[in-house]
Amino acid sequence: MRVKLLAALLPASAIFMAALPTVASAAWQLVTTEQGKRVEIDRASIVADPSGETMTRARIVLDKPIVDPKTSDSYRIIEVVNRYDCAQRTLATLRRSYFKEENDLLRSEEVKTPFAMPVRSGTADEKLLREVCRPKTGGDTSGSMNSTLAKVNEAAGELRKLNDELIEKSVQKELKELTSGAGSAGSSVRAKRGAASGNPKKAAAPAATSMATHTPWSYFGSGGPDNWSRLKSDYALCASGRRQSPIDIRDGIAVDLAPIQFLYQPAAFRVSDSGRNMQVTVYGGGFNLLGKNYELIRVHFHRPSELTVNGKHFDMEAQLMHKSADGKLAIVSVLLEKGIENPIVQMALNNLPLERNFEVSPPAERIDVSRLLPENRRYYTFMGSLTTPPCTEDVRWLVLMHPQQISPDQLAIFERLYAPNARPVQPGFGRLIKESR
């Protein structure tokens, strides 16, 4: 009766938030396990309202803690309060809480402007949706249903692992082509990417004969950064290299650096979702530095920033990968902090595929990467590596000093879709850092 009376006075979300049991009383049940984490739900918190929406509490438990850029402390559990529309297959997050360990709250935040997002097939969000929206059954059958669900989740996890390994091999093949010699590098990579088309298509996967030959690299768990060098012999440089990235940028020497002549222009593009991050492949543009041209290949995003400046992480980082005619790699880094909406990020999100490991090439749109750059083009530069396996070195980094902005809503989308995907800062080994004065 009390809840029904409140319903006439308060929004359903407010009623639910107020009625939530304490954390200590939550009975967490496993929904799915993915590499480096498990996803759990408090089934007792599932509440449906007359509008057709259902709210519940769920959480992600990481195998290893990660650093919170807001507090510089570590957390291992992310608890969320979600609102689901079972008919429309959407969800909106109302609150996030970060815990150091069980019942040890680090910080909690309300989502100021919750917005409903489509639930994509094959994701942990879809498994939660099924749990929340499935018809209620009698108590006598709950035990067997939970047992069946656990078995299904286990099988799905194995299939997902095998699929990730196939995608990983495809990604590594492209990386090898990027780092190959100058003669065939530029033309062969472009040829394989082909012209942009208007239809979403499945990313190419290698033959299944090499499946399950190694643990795929990731940012957590047994495939995490600490173990990259042990996953494959090709990844040995991830541990033995002395010019690894990212680094903490500090104590640089201020000099008159040659200006970067950016040659970006509106160009066709495609957006892909690797499961680890969002990538934008661009068919045109680049920059010139000291008389040498570098062709833009793709843009990928990391949260939080991989690079730090005097020990400070930024909310996100956009890395623009380029390649010269002689096969040399260069990465232009744009640091992103919370503020106003970023038009380039929004264009990419608008065309994000509905399924992981798919891609979308909008036929009528063109992306102008120059809009991602700050007006002030002063920069830091140093020699480093790729920040993902195989951690290839001899990569020139150009880090723009002035950050650009990304809106809280855009940042929340990345938080929803992707776990933190920043490699830890690597030792500098006395390398020289120059900065524009």
C-alpha positions in Angstrom: 0.0 0.0 0.0 2.8 2.4 0.9 4.6 1.8 -2.5 1.3 2.3 -4.4 0.7 5.6 -2.6 4.2 6.8 -3.4 3.7 5.9 -7.0 1.2 8.7 -7.4 3.6 11.2 -6.1 7.1 10.2 -7.4 8.6 8.8 -10.7 9.0 5.1 -10.7 12.8 5.4 -10.8 12.7 7.5 -7.6 10.5 5.0 -5.8 12.8 2.1 -6.9 15.9 3.9 -5.7 14.4 4.7 -2.4 13.1 1.1 -1.9 16.3 -0.7 -2.7 17.6 -2.9 0.1 20.9 -2.3 1.6 24.0 -3.6 -0.2 24.7 -6.1 2.5 21.3 -7.7 2.0 21.7 -8.2 -1.7 21.7 -11.9 -2.9 23.9 -11.7 -6.0 23.4 -14.4 -8.6 25.7 -15.1 -11.5 24.4 -14.1 -15.0 27.4 -14.5 -17.1 31.2 -14.8 -17.0 33.5 -13.0 -19.5 37.2 -12.8 -19.6 38.4 -10.8 -16.5 35.0 -10.3 -15.0 31.7 -11.7 -14.0 28.2 -10.1 -14.2 25.7 -10.7 -11.4 22.2 -9.6 -10.6 20.2 -9.1 -7.4 17.0 -10.8 -8.5 15.2 -9.7 -5.3 15.6 -6.1 -6.6 13.6 -6.6 -9.8 10.6 -4.4 -9.7 8.1 -3.8 -12.6 6.0 -0.6 -12.8 2.6 -0.1 -14.6 4.3 1.8 -17.4 5.9 -1.5 -18.6 9.4 -0.7 -17.5 11.4 -2.9 -15.0 14.2 -1.8 -12.8 16.8 -3.9 -11.0 20.3 -3.8 -9.6 23.3 -5.5 -11.2 27.0 -5.5 -10.9 30.3 -6.3 -12.6 33.0 -7.9 -10.5 36.5 -7.6 -12.0 39.2 -10.2 -11.5 41.7 -7.4 -10.8 41.1 -3.9 -9.4 41.6 -0.9 -11.7 42.4 2.8 -10.9 39.6 5.3 -10.7 40.7 8.4 -12.6 38.4 10.6 -10.4 39.8 9.5 -7.0 43.2 7.8 -8.0 42.0 4.9 -5.8 41.3 1.4 -7.0 37.9 -0.4 -7.4 37.0 -3.9 -8.3 33.1 -3.9 -8.3 30.8 -1.6 -10.4 27.2 -1.7 -9.3 24.5 -0.2 -11.4 20.8 0.5 -11.1 19.2 -0.1 -14.6 15.8 0.6 -16.0 14.7 -1.8 -18.7 12.0 -1.6 -21.4 11.3 -5.3 -22.1 9.1 -4.6 -25.2 11.6 -2.2 -26.8 14.7 -4.0 -25.6 16.3 -0.9 -24.2 18.0 0.0 -20.9 19.0 3.1 -19.1 21.4 3.4 -16.2 20.1 5.5 -13.3 23.0 5.1 -10.8 26.6 3.8 -10.7 28.5 2.8 -7.5 32.1 1.8 -7.4 33.4 -0.5 -4.6 37.0 -1.2 -3.6 35.9 -4.6 -2.5 32.6 -6.2 -1.2 30.7 -3.6 0.8 33.6 -1.1 0.7 32.1 1.8 -1.3 34.6 4.2 -3.0 32.1 6.5 -4.6 28.5 6.6 -6.1 26.9 8.8 -8.7 23.5 9.4 -10.0 23.1 9.6 -13.8 21.8 13.1 -14.4 20.1 12.5 -17.7 19.4 8.7 -18.1 18.8 7.7 -21.7 17.6 4.5 -23.1 20.0 2.5 -25.3 19.2 -0.5 -27.5 20.5 -3.8 -26.0 22.8 -5.5 -28.4 22.7 -9.3 -29.0 25.5 -11.4 -27.6 26.3 -8.9 -24.8 26.2 -9.1 -21.0 23.4 -6.4 -21.2 21.3 -8.9 -23.3 21.8 -11.6 -20.7 20.7 -9.2 -18.0 17.7 -8.2 -20.1 16.6 -11.8 -20.3 16.9 -12.2 -16.6 14.9 -9.1 -15.9 12.2 -9.7 -18.5 11.6 -13.4 -18.3 8.2 -14.5 -17.0 8.0 -15.2 -13.3 7.9 -18.9 -12.3 7.0 -20.7 -9.1 9.5 -21.1 -6.4 9.7 -24.9 -6.9 11.3 -24.5 -10.3 13.6 -21.6 -9.6 16.5 -23.9 -8.6 16.4 -25.9 -11.8 16.1 -22.8 -13.9 19.1 -21.2 -12.2 21.0 -24.4 -12.9 20.0 -24.5 -16.5 20.9 -20.8 -16.9 24.3 -21.4 -15.4 25.0 -24.2 -17.9 23.8 -22.0 -20.8 25.9 -19.1 -19.7 28.9 -21.4 -19.4 28.4 -22.7 -23.0 27.9 -19.2 -24.3 31.1 -18.1 -22.6 33.0 -20.8 -24.3 31.6 -19.9 -27.7 32.4 -16.2 -27.0 36.0 -17.1 -26.1 36.4 -19.0 -29.4 34.9 -16.2 -31.4 37.2 -13.6 -29.7 40.2 -15.8 -30.6 39.1 -15.7 -34.3 38.7 -12.0 -34.2 42.0 -11.6 -32.4 43.9 -13.4 -35.2 42.2 -11.2 -37.8 43.3 -8.1 -35.9 46.9 -9.3 -35.5 47.0 -10.0 -39.2 46.2 -6.4 -40.0 48.7 -5.2 -37.4 51.4 -7.2 -39.1 50.5 -5.7 -42.4 50.7 -2.2 -40.9 54.1 -2.9 -39.6 55.5 -4.6 -42.7 58.0 -3.1 -45.1 57.3 0.0 -47.2 57.0 -1.7 -50.6 53.6 -3.4 -50.2 52.4 -1.9 -46.9 50.4 1.2 -48.1 48.8 -0.4 -51.1 48.0 -3.9 -49.7 46.4 -2.6 -46.5 44.2 -0.1 -48.4 43.3 -2.8 -50.9 42.1 -5.1 -48.2 40.0 -2.4 -46.6 38.3 -1.8 -49.9 35.9 0.9 -50.8 33.2 2.0 -48.3 29.7 0.5 -48.8 26.3 1.2 -47.3 25.5 -2.2 -45.8 26.6 -3.4 -42.4 28.8 -6.4 -42.9 30.5 -9.0 -40.7 34.2 -8.4 -40.0 36.3 -11.1 -41.8 37.4 -14.0 -39.6 40.2 -16.4 -40.3 39.8 -20.1 -40.8 38.8 -22.1 -37.8 41.8 -24.5 -38.0 43.9 -22.3 -35.6 41.2 -21.9 -33.0 42.1 -21.9 -29.3 45.8 -21.9 -29.8 46.3 -19.2 -27.2 44.5 -17.0 -24.7 43.4 -13.9 -26.5 44.9 -10.6 -25.2 42.6 -8.4 -23.1 42.8 -5.7 -20.5 41.9 -7.9 -17.6 42.5 -11.4 -16.2 44.9 -14.0 -17.6 45.0 -12.2 -21.0 45.8 -8.8 -19.3 48.8 -6.5 -19.9 51.0 -8.2 -17.3 50.7 -11.4 -19.4 50.8 -10.1 -23.0 54.4 -11.2 -23.6 53.6 -14.7 -22.5 50.5 -15.2 -24.7 52.4 -15.5 -28.0 56.1 -15.3 -29.0 55.1 -12.4 -31.3 54.2 -10.4 -28.2 57.6 -10.7 -26.5 58.4 -7.0 -27.1 55.5 -6.1 -24.8 57.8 -7.0 -21.9 61.3 -6.7 -23.3 60.9 -3.4 -25.3 62.6 -0.2 -24.0 60.4 2.1 -26.0 57.0 1.0 -25.0 53.9 3.1 -24.8 52.0 4.7 -23.1 54.2 6.8 -20.9 53.8 9.5 -18.3 54.8 12.8 -20.1 56.9 14.9 -17.9 60.3 16.7 -17.8 60.3 17.3 -21.5 62.6 19.9 -23.1 60.9 22.9 -24.6 62.0 23.6 -28.2 60.8 25.1 -31.4 59.1 22.0 -32.9 58.2 22.0 -36.6 54.4 22.5 -37.0 52.3 19.5 -38.0 50.6 20.3 -41.3 47.3 18.4 -41.0 45.8 17.4 -44.3 42.4 16.1 -43.1 39.4 16.5 -45.3 35.8 15.1 -45.3 36.2 11.5 -46.2 34.3 8.2 -46.4 34.6 6.1 -43.2 33.5 2.9 -41.5 32.8 2.3 -37.8 33.6 -1.1 -36.2 33.1 -2.5 -32.7 35.9 -5.0 -31.7 34.3 -5.6 -28.3 37.3 -3.9 -26.7 36.8 -0.5 -28.3 35.2 1.5 -31.1 37.4 2.1 -34.2 36.8 4.5 -37.1 38.6 3.6 -40.4 39.0 6.7 -42.5 39.5 6.7 -46.3 41.6 9.8 -46.8 43.6 12.5 -45.2 46.8 12.6 -43.1 49.5 15.0 -42.1 53.0 16.3 -43.2 55.9 16.7 -40.8 59.3 17.8 -41.9 58.5 17.1 -45.5 57.3 13.5 -44.9 53.6 12.5 -45.5 51.7 10.2 -43.2 48.4 8.7 -44.3 45.6 8.4 -41.8 44.5 4.8 -41.3 42.1 4.7 -38.4 41.0 6.4 -35.1 40.5 4.4 -31.9 39.4 5.4 -28.5 40.6 4.6 -25.0 39.0 5.2 -21.5 40.6 6.5 -19.5 43.5 8.0 -21.4 46.5 5.8 -21.9 49.0 8.6 -21.8 49.3 10.7 -18.6 50.7 14.2 -18.3 52.6 14.8 -15.0 50.8 11.8 -13.6 47.3 12.9 -14.6 44.9 10.7 -16.6 42.2 12.3 -18.8 38.7 11.0 -19.2 39.4 9.5 -22.7 41.9 9.6 -25.5 41.6 9.4 -29.3 44.6 7.9 -31.1 44.9 8.7 -34.8 47.1 6.0 -36.4 49.1 7.0 -39.5 51.5 5.3 -41.8 54.1 6.8 -44.2 55.0 5.4 -47.7 58.2 3.8 -46.2 56.1 1.9 -43.6 56.8 4.2 -40.5 54.0 4.5 -38.0 53.0 7.7 -36.3 50.2 8.3 -33.8 48.5 11.7 -33.2 47.0 11.6 -29.7 44.0 13.9 -28.8 43.3 13.9 -25.0 39.6 14.2 -24.1 38.0 15.7 -21.0 34.4 16.1 -19.9 32.6 19.1 -21.3 30.5 19.8 -24.4 29.5 17.3 -27.0 32.2 16.3 -29.5 30.8 16.2 -33.1 33.3 13.6 -34.4 32.7 11.3 -31.5 28.9 11.7 -32.0 29.1 10.9 -35.7 31.0 7.7 -34.9 28.5 6.7 -32.2 25.6 7.4 -34.6 27.0 4.7 -36.9 28.2 2.2 -34.3 27.0 -1.3 -35.4 24.3 -3.0 -33.4 26.4 -6.1 -32.9 30.0 -6.7 -31.8 32.5 -7.6 -34.4 30.4 -6.0 -37.2 31.1 -2.7 -39.0 29.0 0.0 -40.7 30.0 2.2 -43.7 27.5 5.0 -44.1 27.3 5.8 -47.9 26.1 9.3 -47.7 28.2 10.7 -44.8 31.7 12.0 -44.7 33.8 12.5 -41.6 36.1 15.5 -41.1 38.7 14.4 -38.6 40.1 18.0 -38.4 37.1 18.8 -36.2 38.6 16.5 -33.6 41.7 18.7 -33.2 42.2 21.6 -30.9 42.8 25.1 -32.4 46.2 25.3 -30.6 48.4 22.6 -32.2 51.3 22.7 -29.8 52.4 19.1 -29.0 54.7 16.7 -27.2 56.7 14.2 -29.2 58.7 11.0 -28.3 59.4 7.6 -29.7 57.3 4.8 -28.5 55.2 1.7 -29.5 51.7 0.5 -30.3 49.8 0.2 -27.0 48.3 -3.2 -27.9 50.0 -6.5 -28.9 52.4 -7.0 -30.6 53.6 -3.7 -29.0 55.6 -2.8 -32.2 58.2 -0.1 -31.4 59.7 2.7 -33.6 56.4 4.5 -33.5 56.5 8.3 -33.5 54.0 9.9 -31.0 52.6 13.4 -31.4 50.5 14.3 -28.4 48.5 17.6 -28.7 48.9 19.6 -25.6 45.4 21.1 -25.4 42.6 18.6 -24.7 39.3 18.5 -26.5 36.0 17.9 -24.9 33.5 15.1 -24.8 30.0 15.3 -23.2 29.0 13.4 -20.1 26.4 11.5 -22.2 29.0 10.5 -24.7 31.4 9.4 -22.0 28.5 7.4 -20.4 28.0 5.5 -23.6 31.6 4.4 -23.6 31.3 3.4 -20.0 28.3 1.3 -20.8 29.7 -0.4 -23.9 33.3 -1.0 -23.0 35.3 -1.9 -19.9 38.3 0.3 -19.2 40.7 -0.2 -22.1 43.9 1.6 -21.2 47.3 -0.2 -21.0 49.2 0.8 -17.8 51.9 3.4 -18.1 55.2 1.9 -19.2 58.8 2.8 -18.0 60.4 5.7 -19.9 64.0 4.3 -19.8 65.3 7.8 -20.1 63.8 8.5 -23.5 63.8 12.1 -24.7 60.5 14.0 -24.7 60.3 17.2 -26.7 57.5 19.8 -26.3 56.5 22.9 -28.2 57.5 26.1 -26.4 
